[in-house]
């Protein structure tokens, strides 16, 4: 049961930090319910994208998906450069994960 609790808490943490569920201020219950419903839809989309891309990008995070959307909106760099930066970031993250397991 503890392993399931971690993933639930991680999902709530992502909703607060990346999607901004804790930054919405409202005066009516209906507006709050609409905001939370939209947030759940976005969370389920992010989960679907993580599962769909798990074979190619196992460390894909909600922040990576958010950066990808911002990249598609503004196109500040070539697409190859963006994906190279993402792969480099994932390589560094995987190296840090492996190092933390070696310390135990």
GUPA-450349 format. One line per 3 residues: number of its first residue (from 1); for each residue x negated, y, z negated of N, C-alpha, C. Coordinates in Angstrom, 1 decimal. Layout:
N
NUM = X Y Z X Y Z X Y Z ~ ...;
***
This chain:
104
1 = -0.8 -1.2 0.0 0.0 0.0 0.0 -0.9 1.3 0.0 ~ -2.0 1.2 -0.6 -2.9 2.4 -0.7 -3.4 2.8 0.7 ~ -3.7 1.9 1.6 -4.1 2.2 2.9 -3.1 3.0 3.7;
4 = -1.8 2.6 3.5 -0.7 3.4 4.2 -0.6 4.8 3.7 ~ -0.8 4.9 2.4 -0.7 6.2 1.8 -1.7 7.2 2.3 ~ -2.9 6.7 2.6 -4.0 7.6 3.2 -3.5 8.2 4.5;
7 = -2.9 7.3 5.4 -2.5 7.8 6.7 -1.3 8.8 6.6 ~ -0.4 8.6 5.7 0.7 9.5 5.5 0.2 10.9 5.0 ~ -0.8 10.8 4.0 -1.3 12.1 3.5 -2.2 12.8 4.6;
10 = -2.9 12.0 5.4 -3.6 12.6 6.5 -2.7 13.3 7.5 ~ -1.6 12.7 7.8 -0.6 13.3 8.7 -0.1 14.6 8.2 ~ 0.2 14.6 6.9 0.7 15.8 6.3 -0.4 16.9 6.3;
13 = -1.6 16.5 6.0 -2.7 17.5 6.0 -2.9 18.1 7.4 ~ -2.8 17.2 8.5 -2.9 17.8 9.8 -1.8 18.7 10.1 ~ -0.6 18.4 9.7 0.5 19.3 9.9 0.3 20.6 9.3;
16 = -0.3 20.6 8.1 -0.5 21.9 7.4 -1.6 22.7 8.1 ~ -2.7 22.0 8.3 -3.9 22.7 8.8 -3.9 23.1 10.3 ~ -3.5 22.1 11.1 -3.6 22.3 12.6 -2.3 22.9 13.1;
19 = -1.2 22.4 12.7 0.1 22.8 13.3 0.7 24.0 12.5 ~ 0.2 24.3 11.3 0.7 25.5 10.6 2.1 25.3 10.0 ~ 2.4 24.1 9.5 3.8 24.0 8.9 3.9 24.8 7.6;
22 = 2.7 25.0 6.9 2.8 25.7 5.7 2.8 27.3 5.8 ~ 2.6 27.7 7.1 2.5 29.2 7.3 3.9 29.8 7.7 ~ 4.9 29.0 7.9 6.2 29.5 8.3 7.0 30.0 7.2;
25 = 7.5 31.2 7.3 8.3 31.8 6.2 9.7 32.1 6.8 ~ 10.7 31.7 6.0 12.0 31.9 6.5 12.9 32.2 5.3 ~ 14.1 32.7 5.7 15.1 33.1 4.6 16.3 32.1 4.6;
28 = 16.5 31.4 5.7 17.6 30.5 5.8 17.2 29.1 5.9 ~ 18.0 28.2 5.4 17.7 26.8 5.5 17.7 26.3 7.0 ~ 18.6 26.7 7.8 18.7 26.3 9.1 17.4 26.6 9.9;
31 = 16.8 27.8 9.7 15.6 28.2 10.4 14.5 27.3 10.0 ~ 14.4 27.0 8.7 13.3 26.1 8.1 13.5 24.7 8.7 ~ 14.7 24.2 8.8 14.9 22.9 9.3 14.6 22.8 10.8;
34 = 14.8 23.8 11.5 14.4 23.8 12.9 12.9 23.8 13.1 ~ 12.2 24.6 12.2 10.8 24.7 12.3 10.2 23.3 11.9 ~ 10.7 22.7 10.9 10.2 21.4 10.5 10.4 20.3 11.6;
37 = 11.6 20.4 12.2 11.9 19.4 13.3 11.0 19.6 14.4 ~ 10.7 20.8 14.8 9.7 21.1 15.9 8.4 20.6 15.5 ~ 8.0 20.8 14.3 6.7 20.3 13.8 6.6 18.8 13.8;
40 = 7.7 18.1 13.5 7.7 16.7 13.6 7.6 16.2 15.0 ~ 8.2 16.9 15.9 8.1 16.6 17.4 6.7 16.7 17.9 ~ 6.0 17.8 17.5 4.6 18.0 17.9 3.7 17.0 17.2;
43 = 4.0 16.6 16.0 3.2 15.6 15.3 3.3 14.3 16.0 ~ 4.5 13.9 16.4 4.7 12.7 17.1 4.1 12.7 18.5 ~ 4.1 13.8 19.2 3.4 14.0 20.4 1.9 13.8 20.2;
46 = 1.3 14.4 19.2 -0.1 14.2 18.9 -0.5 12.8 18.6 ~ 0.4 12.1 17.8 0.1 10.7 17.5 0.2 9.9 18.8 ~ 1.2 10.1 19.7 1.3 9.4 20.9 0.0 9.6 21.8;
49 = -0.5 10.8 21.8 -1.7 11.1 22.6 -2.9 10.4 22.0 ~ -3.0 10.4 20.7 -4.1 9.6 20.0 -4.1 8.2 20.4 ~ -2.9 7.6 20.3 -2.7 6.1 20.6 -3.0 5.8 22.1;
52 = -2.5 6.7 22.9 -2.7 6.5 24.4 -4.2 6.6 24.8 ~ -4.9 7.5 24.1 -6.3 7.7 24.5 -7.3 7.0 23.6 ~ -6.8 6.1 22.8 -7.7 5.4 21.7 -8.8 4.7 22.4;
55 = -8.6 4.0 23.5 -9.7 3.2 24.1 -10.9 4.1 24.6 ~ -10.5 5.3 25.2 -11.6 6.2 25.7 -12.1 7.1 24.6 ~ -11.3 7.6 23.8 -11.7 8.6 22.7 -11.1 8.1 21.4;
58 = -11.8 7.2 20.7 -11.3 6.7 19.4 -11.3 7.7 18.3 ~ -12.1 8.8 18.4 -12.1 9.8 17.3 -11.3 11.0 17.7 ~ -10.4 10.9 18.6 -9.6 12.0 19.0 -8.8 12.5 17.8;
61 = -8.8 13.8 17.6 -8.1 14.4 16.4 -7.0 15.4 16.9 ~ -6.2 15.8 16.0 -5.2 16.8 16.4 -5.9 18.1 16.8 ~ -7.0 18.5 16.2 -7.7 19.7 16.5 -8.3 19.6 17.9;
64 = -8.7 18.4 18.4 -9.2 18.2 19.7 -8.1 18.4 20.7 ~ -6.9 17.9 20.4 -5.7 18.0 21.3 -5.3 19.5 21.4 ~ -5.4 20.2 20.3 -5.1 21.6 20.2 -6.1 22.4 21.1;
67 = -7.4 22.1 21.0 -8.4 22.7 21.8 -8.2 22.4 23.3 ~ -7.7 21.2 23.6 -7.5 20.9 25.0 -6.3 21.7 25.6 ~ -5.3 21.9 24.8 -4.2 22.8 25.2 -4.7 24.2 25.4;
70 = -5.5 24.7 24.5 -6.0 26.1 24.6 -6.9 26.2 25.9 ~ -7.7 25.2 26.1 -8.5 25.1 27.3 -7.7 25.2 28.6 ~ -6.6 24.4 28.6 -5.7 24.4 29.8 -5.0 25.7 30.0;
73 = -4.8 26.5 28.9 -4.1 27.8 29.1 -5.1 28.8 29.6 ~ -6.3 28.8 29.1 -7.2 29.9 29.4 -8.3 29.6 30.4 ~ -8.7 28.3 30.5 -9.7 27.9 31.5 -11.0 28.8 31.4;
76 = -11.6 28.8 30.2 -12.8 29.6 30.0 -14.0 29.0 30.5 ~ -14.0 27.7 30.8 -15.2 27.0 31.3 -14.7 25.9 32.2 ~ -15.6 25.3 33.0 -15.2 24.2 33.9 -14.8 23.0 33.0;
79 = -13.9 22.2 33.6 -13.4 21.0 32.9 -14.4 20.0 32.5 ~ -15.4 19.8 33.3 -16.5 18.9 33.0 -17.3 19.3 31.7 ~ -17.5 20.6 31.7 -18.2 21.2 30.5 -17.4 21.0 29.2;
82 = -16.1 21.2 29.3 -15.2 21.1 28.2 -15.3 19.6 27.7 ~ -15.2 18.6 28.6 -15.2 17.2 28.2 -16.6 16.8 27.7 ~ -17.6 17.4 28.2 -19.0 17.1 27.7 -19.1 17.6 26.3;
85 = -18.6 18.8 26.0 -18.6 19.3 24.7 -17.8 18.4 23.7 ~ -16.7 17.9 24.2 -15.9 17.0 23.3 -16.6 15.7 23.1 ~ -17.2 15.1 24.1 -17.9 13.9 23.9 -19.1 14.0 23.0;
88 = -19.8 15.2 23.1 -20.9 15.4 22.2 -20.5 15.6 20.8 ~ -19.3 16.3 20.6 -18.8 16.4 19.3 -18.4 15.1 18.7 ~ -17.8 14.2 19.5 -17.4 12.9 19.0 -18.6 12.0 18.7;
91 = -19.7 12.2 19.5 -20.9 11.4 19.3 -21.5 11.8 17.9 ~ -21.5 13.1 17.6 -22.1 13.6 16.4 -21.2 13.1 15.2 ~ -19.9 13.1 15.4 -19.0 12.7 14.4 -19.2 11.2 14.1;
94 = -19.3 10.4 15.1 -19.5 9.0 15.0 -20.8 8.7 14.3 ~ -21.9 9.4 14.6 -23.2 9.3 14.0 -23.1 9.6 12.5 ~ -22.3 10.6 12.1 -22.2 11.0 10.7 -21.4 9.9 10.0;
97 = -20.4 9.3 10.7 -19.6 8.2 10.0 -20.5 7.0 9.8 ~ -21.3 6.7 10.8 -22.2 5.6 10.6 -23.2 5.8 9.5 ~ -23.8 7.0 9.4 -24.7 7.4 8.3 -24.1 7.3 7.0;
100 = -22.8 7.7 6.9 -22.2 7.6 5.6 -22.0 6.2 5.1 ~ -21.7 5.2 6.1 -21.6 3.8 5.7 -22.9 3.2 5.3 ~ -24.0 3.7 5.9 -25.3 3.2 5.6 -25.8 3.6 4.2;
103 = -25.3 4.7 3.7 -25.6 5.2 2.3 -25.0 4.4 1.2 ~ -23.9 3.7 1.5 -23.1 3.0 0.5 -23.8 1.7 0.1;
***
